[in-house]
């Protein structure tokens, strides 16, 4: 069931996603400032094969091990390892140029909220993301989207609230 969850409907939302063919995305070229609560693990490797938009940050409430580079827009490895009370978070960025340096039309997004709330998120079964919470926002000059996955067992857990605190404190590299 965890494998049914996935990512990058984000692609469908804005209409453009670059996926790696023979090459896979490299870990994010920049490190973001995110405060991780106890028990959370930053995931420095790409969790999907999507090369545009770029993965700015990913974290989970459980350790994630990758045996192979991702081959799809779905974060299958990370989701298949999710325990029943687990939570997975990814922040992606729509930079103004793609990996080849070609200008890309960046989506116009609302300003970052003062505090993130699940009431303000879109919860749906997205094309590549499956059931998840999605936040679209602009922070400074950064067009960002955050996706949060969790099993029903995590719905009332501390991890659920932690994911929002991480987003509240997230600062993309300038």
C-alpha positions in Angstrom: 0.0 0.0 0.0 2.9 2.4 0.8 4.2 1.9 -2.8 0.8 3.2 -4.0 1.7 6.5 -2.5 4.0 8.6 -4.7 5.3 12.0 -5.8 5.3 14.5 -8.4 1.8 15.1 -9.4 3.5 18.3 -8.7 4.4 17.8 -12.3 0.8 17.5 -13.4 -0.1 20.6 -11.5 2.3 22.9 -13.4 2.5 20.9 -16.6 6.3 20.4 -16.9 8.6 17.8 -15.4 11.9 16.7 -16.6 12.7 13.1 -15.9 16.2 11.7 -16.1 16.7 9.3 -19.0 20.1 7.7 -18.8 21.2 10.1 -16.1 19.7 10.6 -12.7 19.5 13.7 -10.7 22.4 14.5 -8.4 21.8 15.3 -4.8 20.7 18.9 -4.3 23.5 21.3 -5.2 22.7 23.5 -2.3 21.9 22.6 1.3 18.9 24.2 2.8 18.4 25.3 6.4 15.8 23.1 8.0 15.5 22.5 11.7 14.8 18.8 12.2 13.1 17.6 15.3 14.4 14.6 17.2 13.8 11.4 15.3 13.7 12.9 11.8 16.3 12.0 9.2 17.4 14.3 6.3 17.4 12.5 3.0 20.3 14.0 0.9 19.8 11.7 -2.1 17.1 12.4 -4.7 14.0 10.5 -3.8 12.7 10.5 -7.5 14.2 10.7 -10.9 12.7 14.1 -11.6 15.3 16.6 -12.6 12.9 19.6 -12.9 11.6 20.8 -10.6 14.5 20.1 -8.3 14.5 18.5 -4.9 15.5 21.2 -2.4 15.0 19.1 0.7 13.6 15.8 1.9 13.3 14.2 5.3 11.5 11.3 7.0 10.7 10.0 10.4 12.5 6.8 9.5 15.9 6.0 7.9 15.7 5.5 4.2 18.2 3.3 2.3 18.6 3.5 -1.5 19.9 0.4 -3.3 19.5 2.0 -6.8 19.0 5.5 -8.2 15.4 6.4 -8.6 13.9 5.5 -11.9 10.5 7.2 -11.8 8.7 10.2 -10.5 7.4 8.2 -7.6 9.6 8.0 -4.5 9.1 4.2 -4.3 12.1 3.4 -2.2 11.3 6.0 0.5 7.6 5.1 0.5 8.1 1.4 0.6 10.2 1.7 3.7 7.6 3.9 5.5 6.4 2.4 8.8 2.7 2.6 9.7 3.3 5.8 11.8 5.9 7.3 9.4 5.9 10.6 7.6 7.8 11.6 4.5 8.4 15.3 3.5 9.8 16.7 0.3 10.3 20.3 -0.8 10.9 20.9 -4.5 11.8 24.2 -6.2 10.9 25.5 -9.6 14.1 27.4 -10.5 14.0 29.9 -13.4 16.3 27.7 -15.5 16.3 23.9 -16.1 19.4 21.6 -15.7 20.6 22.7 -19.2 20.3 26.4 -18.4 17.2 26.9 -20.5 14.8 29.5 -19.1 11.6 27.9 -17.7 8.3 29.6 -16.9 8.1 29.4 -13.2 4.6 29.1 -11.7 3.1 32.1 -9.9 2.5 30.9 -6.4 1.0 32.5 -3.3 3.3 33.9 -0.7 4.6 31.6 2.0 2.1 31.5 4.9 3.3 32.7 8.4 2.6 29.2 9.7 1.8 26.1 7.7 -1.5 24.2 8.5 -3.0 21.1 7.0 -6.2 23.0 6.6 -4.4 25.2 4.0 -2.9 22.3 2.1 -4.5 20.5 -0.8 -5.1 16.8 0.1 -5.7 14.6 -2.9 -4.5 11.5 -4.7 -2.1 13.2 -7.1 -0.9 11.7 -10.4 2.5 10.6 -9.2 2.1 11.4 -5.6 -0.8 9.4 -4.5 -2.6 10.5 -1.4 -0.7 13.3 0.2 -0.8 16.9 1.4 0.5 19.6 -1.0 1.6 23.1 -0.2 2.5 25.6 -3.0 4.2 28.8 -2.1 6.7 31.5 -2.9 9.4 32.3 -0.4 11.5 35.3 -1.5 12.5 34.5 -5.1 11.9 30.8 -4.7 8.9 29.0 -6.1 8.4 26.0 -3.8 6.1 23.1 -3.3 6.1 20.8 -0.3 4.5 17.3 -0.3 3.8 15.4 2.9 2.9 11.6 2.9 1.7 9.7 5.9 -0.2 6.5 6.7 -3.6 6.8 8.5 -1.8 5.7 11.7 0.3 8.9 11.6 -2.7 11.2 11.2 -2.8 12.1 14.9 0.9 11.6 15.7 3.6 14.0 16.8 5.3 13.4 13.4 2.4 15.0 11.6 2.9 18.2 13.6 6.7 18.0 13.3 6.3 18.1 9.5 4.6 21.5 9.7 7.2 22.8 12.1 9.9 21.8 9.7 8.2 23.8 6.9 7.7 26.7 9.3 11.5 26.8 9.8 12.5 25.9 6.3 14.7 28.4 4.5 15.9 27.8 0.9 19.5 28.6 0.2 19.8 32.0 -1.3 
